[in-house]
Amino acid sequence: MTRVLVTGGAGFIGSHFVRTLHDAYVTVLDLLTYAGDRANLDGVRHEFVHGDICDPELLARVVPGHDLVVNFAAESHVDRSIEGAAAFMRTNALGTQTLLQACLDAGVPKVVQVSTDEVYGSIDVGSWDESAPLRPRSPYAASKASGDLIAQAYAITHGLNVSITRCGNNYGPGQYPEKIIPLFVTRLLSGGTVPLYGDGGNVRDWVHVEDHCAGIRLVAEKGEPGEVYHIAGTAELTNKELTARLLEACGCGWDRVEYVADRKGHDRRYSLDDRKLRALGYRPEIPFDKGLRETVRWYAEHRDRWSA
C-alpha cells in the first residue's frame, strides 16, 4: 500500500486531499494552529502526528518510509501577513526547506509543494503561464515564492523529485472563516454585515477545493521534477460580483454590505493558464454556481463548526 505524508493535513485544503486517498496509508502532520482542526479529519483513516515542519528532528522520525509527501503546511492569509510577516517566512520558507531536506535525506520518491497564484503579483489582461516571472506583492506571496524557489533548487541541485502546484482562490465546505467566501457567508447567516474592500473590482479565479485536490493528485502521479503546474478554476469574478452571488445565496440585500478602505498592496487581478496540466488530463468538474450553493448550505447546516 502506498504511504502518503500530508503536512498541514488538518487544514481546509489538506483535509480534503486526505479524503481522496482511499487507497493509501496516510500520515497527517499538523501543528494545529488556529486554522487547523482535527474535526476536519473525522471519519477518515489516518495516523495523526502533532508537530511542526520546521522541526528537523521530528521530520527525521516521521518522513522516512513514505512514498509521497504533499506539503500543504502554510500560513496563508494575506491580511495576517501584512500585520506580521515573521510566521509566514518561518513556515512557508524555512519550513519548506526543512521538509525538503528531510525528504532528500529519507529518499522520498515524490514530493509535491502546494503553492498559489499570488506569487506572480497582479496581471491586468491575459493569464500567466508557468514561465511567468515571480513578482510577489505581499509578505504572504513572497514567503510562498521563497518556498517554490527552494523546491526548484532542491530539484536542480539534489535531484529531488519535487513538483510545484499553483492554484487560484479555493472555496468549499469547511474553510476557516477568514477568507472572503466563508467570512461573508458566516456573517450573513449570523445577521451581520460584510466588508467589501475598495471598489470591489479586484478579480479572482475561483477553484473548488475538490477540483484543486484532483489537480494535485494528477501532479503527484505525472508531474516532472522541478516543474510548476497551474490548477485553474471555473469562475473569474470581481469581488463585487462574488458578493452579489453570496447575498443572493444567503437571501440578503446590499444593505448588509459595508465598503471599507482597501488593504495595502491589494493585487487587482489574478488569472492562470492551466493548459500544461490539462495536457495531463486535468478538467475542473464542479461549476462555480453549483459549488457555491453547496458551500453555503454546508455553513448553514454546520453552525457548530464556526459559530464559536
C-alpha positions in Angstrom: 0.0 0.0 0.0 1.3 3.5 -0.9 2.3 5.5 2.1 1.5 9.2 1.9 2.5 12.0 4.3 0.3 15.1 4.2 1.7 18.1 6.0 -0.9 20.6 7.0 -3.5 17.8 6.6 -5.8 19.1 9.3 -6.4 22.4 7.4 -9.0 23.1 4.8 -7.4 22.0 1.6 -5.1 19.4 3.2 -8.0 17.6 4.9 -10.0 17.5 1.6 -6.9 16.0 0.0 -6.6 13.4 2.7 -10.2 12.3 2.0 -9.2 11.5 -1.6 -6.6 9.0 -0.5 -8.8 5.9 -0.2 -6.1 3.6 -1.5 -3.2 4.7 0.7 -1.8 4.6 4.2 -1.9 8.2 5.3 0.1 10.1 7.9 -1.1 13.7 8.7 1.4 16.1 10.2 -0.1 19.3 11.5 0.8 21.9 14.1 -2.9 22.7 14.7 -2.6 26.4 14.6 -5.8 28.5 14.6 -6.9 27.2 11.1 -6.1 23.5 11.7 -8.9 21.4 13.1 -8.8 17.6 13.7 -12.6 17.7 13.2 -11.8 18.2 9.5 -10.5 14.6 9.5 -13.4 12.9 11.3 -14.2 9.6 9.8 -11.0 9.4 7.8 -8.5 6.6 8.4 -5.1 8.1 9.1 -2.2 8.4 11.6 -2.0 11.8 13.1 1.2 13.5 14.3 1.1 16.8 16.1 4.1 18.8 15.0 5.9 21.5 13.1 7.5 21.2 9.6 10.3 23.5 11.0 11.3 20.7 13.4 14.1 18.7 11.7 14.3 16.1 14.5 10.6 15.3 14.2 10.7 15.2 10.4 13.7 12.7 10.6 11.4 10.4 12.5 8.2 10.9 10.5 9.2 11.3 6.9 11.2 8.0 6.2 9.1 5.2 4.7 6.7 7.4 2.8 6.3 7.1 -1.0 4.8 10.6 -1.4 4.9 13.8 0.6 2.4 16.6 -0.1 3.1 19.9 1.6 0.0 22.0 2.5 1.5 23.3 5.7 1.5 27.1 5.4 0.4 30.4 6.8 -1.9 31.6 4.1 -4.0 34.7 5.0 -2.7 37.9 3.3 -4.2 40.3 5.8 -2.4 38.4 8.7 0.9 38.6 6.8 0.6 42.4 6.5 0.1 42.6 10.2 3.1 40.3 10.9 5.3 38.5 8.4 7.6 36.5 10.6 5.4 33.5 11.0 4.9 33.4 7.2 8.6 33.4 6.4 9.2 30.8 9.1 6.6 28.3 7.9 6.4 28.9 4.2 10.1 29.4 3.5 12.2 27.8 6.3 9.6 25.1 6.9 9.5 24.1 3.3 13.3 23.9 3.2 13.4 21.8 6.3 10.8 19.4 4.9 12.5 19.1 1.6 15.8 18.3 3.3 14.1 15.6 5.3 12.6 14.2 2.1 16.0 14.2 0.5 17.7 12.5 3.5 14.9 9.9 3.6 14.9 9.2 -0.2 11.3 10.0 -0.6 10.4 9.1 -4.3 7.9 12.0 -4.9 7.1 15.4 -3.3 4.5 18.0 -4.2 4.8 21.6 -3.0 1.4 23.3 -2.9 1.6 27.0 -3.8 -0.5 29.9 -5.0 -1.1 32.2 -8.0 -0.3 35.1 -5.7 3.5 34.6 -6.3 3.1 36.3 -9.7 1.7 39.6 -8.4 -1.0 41.2 -10.5 -2.0 40.9 -14.1 -4.2 43.4 -16.0 -5.1 41.2 -19.0 -4.5 37.7 -20.1 -3.3 34.8 -18.0 0.1 33.7 -16.5 1.7 30.5 -17.8 4.2 28.7 -15.7 7.1 30.6 -17.1 5.9 34.0 -15.9 8.3 35.8 -13.5 7.6 35.8 -9.8 6.6 39.3 -8.6 5.0 38.8 -5.2 3.5 41.9 -3.7 2.5 40.8 -0.1 4.6 39.1 2.6 2.5 36.0 2.2 3.1 35.8 -1.5 6.8 36.5 -1.0 7.1 33.7 1.5 5.3 31.2 -0.8 7.5 32.3 -3.7 10.5 31.6 -1.5 9.3 28.1 -0.8 8.7 27.5 -4.5 12.3 28.6 -5.4 13.7 26.4 -2.7 11.8 23.5 -4.1 13.1 24.1 -7.6 16.6 24.4 -6.2 16.3 21.0 -4.5 15.2 19.5 -7.8 18.1 21.0 -9.7 20.9 20.7 -7.1 20.0 17.5 -5.4 17.7 15.8 -8.0 14.8 15.6 -5.6 11.6 14.7 -7.4 9.5 17.7 -6.3 6.8 19.3 -8.4 5.0 22.6 -7.6 1.3 23.4 -8.0 -0.1 26.9 -8.1 -3.9 27.4 -7.9 -6.4 30.2 -7.7 -8.7 31.0 -4.8 -10.1 27.9 -3.2 -13.6 27.6 -1.8 -15.7 24.8 -0.5 -17.2 23.3 2.8 -15.1 23.5 5.9 -12.9 26.5 5.1 -11.9 28.6 8.2 -14.0 31.8 8.2 -11.3 34.4 7.5 -11.2 34.1 3.6 -13.9 36.0 1.7 -16.4 33.3 1.0 -16.7 31.7 4.5 -16.3 35.1 6.1 -19.2 36.6 4.2 -21.4 33.6 4.4 -21.0 33.2 8.2 -21.5 36.9 8.8 -24.6 37.0 6.6 -26.1 33.8 8.2 -25.4 35.4 11.6 -27.3 38.6 10.7 -24.2 40.8 10.4 -22.7 42.9 7.7 -19.8 42.1 5.3 -16.8 44.3 4.5 -16.0 44.9 0.8 -12.6 46.2 0.1 -12.2 49.4 -2.1 -14.4 49.5 -5.1 -14.9 45.7 -5.2 -13.2 45.5 -8.6 -10.4 43.1 -7.6 -10.7 39.9 -9.7 -10.0 36.4 -8.6 -10.2 32.9 -10.2 -12.2 30.5 -8.1 -11.5 26.8 -7.9 -13.4 24.3 -5.9 -11.3 22.5 -3.3 -12.2 19.1 -4.8 -11.0 20.2 -8.2 -7.8 21.5 -6.7 -7.2 18.2 -4.9 -7.8 16.3 -8.2 -5.2 18.5 -9.8 -2.7 17.9 -7.0 -3.2 14.1 -7.3 -2.5 14.3 -11.1 0.7 16.2 -10.5 1.7 13.6 -7.8 1.3 10.9 -10.4 2.6 12.6 -13.6 4.4 15.8 -12.6 8.1 16.2 -13.5 10.8 17.2 -11.1 11.2 21.0 -10.7 8.2 21.7 -12.9 5.3 24.0 -12.0 1.7 23.2 -12.8 -1.3 25.6 -12.7 -4.6 24.5 -11.3 -7.2 26.9 -12.5 -10.9 27.2 -11.6 -14.2 27.7 -13.3 -15.1 31.4 -12.5 -13.2 34.6 -12.7 -15.1 37.2 -10.8 -14.7 40.6 -9.3 -15.2 40.7 -5.5 -18.3 42.8 -6.1 -19.7 40.1 -8.5 -18.9 37.4 -5.9 -20.6 39.5 -3.2 -23.8 39.7 -5.2 -23.9 35.9 -5.6 -23.3 35.4 -1.9 -26.0 37.9 -1.0 -28.4 36.1 -3.2 -27.4 32.6 -1.9 -28.0 33.9 1.7 -31.2 35.7 0.9 -29.8 39.1 1.8 -29.6 42.6 0.2 -26.9 45.2 -0.4 -27.8 46.9 2.8 -25.7 44.2 4.5 -22.5 45.4 2.7 -20.1 47.9 4.1 -17.5 49.4 1.8 -14.1 49.6 3.7 -10.7 51.1 2.8 -8.7 48.9 0.5 -5.9 46.8 2.1 -2.3 47.6 1.4 -0.8 46.3 -1.9 -4.1 44.7 -2.9 -3.4 42.9 -6.2 -6.0 43.8 -8.8 -6.3 40.6 -10.8 -5.1 37.0 -10.8 -5.5 34.6 -13.8 -3.9 31.3 -14.5 -3.3 29.5 -17.8 -3.7 25.8 -17.0 -3.1 24.2 -20.4 0.0 22.4 -19.1 -2.0 20.5 -16.5 -4.9 19.9 -18.9 -2.4 18.2 -21.2 -2.0 15.7 -18.4 -5.8 15.2 -18.2 -7.0 17.8 -15.7 -10.5 19.1 -16.1 -12.3 21.0 -13.3 -15.7 19.3 -12.8 -17.6 21.5 -10.3 -19.4 24.5 -11.8 -18.9 27.6 -9.6 -22.6 28.3 -9.0 -23.3 24.6 -8.0 -20.2 24.6 -5.8 -21.1 27.9 -4.2 -24.7 26.7 -3.4 -23.4 23.6 -1.7 -20.8 25.6 0.2 -23.4 28.0 1.6 -25.6 25.1 2.5 -22.8 23.4 4.4 -22.2 26.5 6.6 -26.0 26.8 7.2 -26.1 23.2 8.3 -22.9 23.2 10.4 -23.1 26.2 12.6 -21.5 24.3 15.4 -18.2 24.2 13.4 -17.9 28.0 13.0 -20.2 29.9 15.4 -17.7 30.0 18.2 
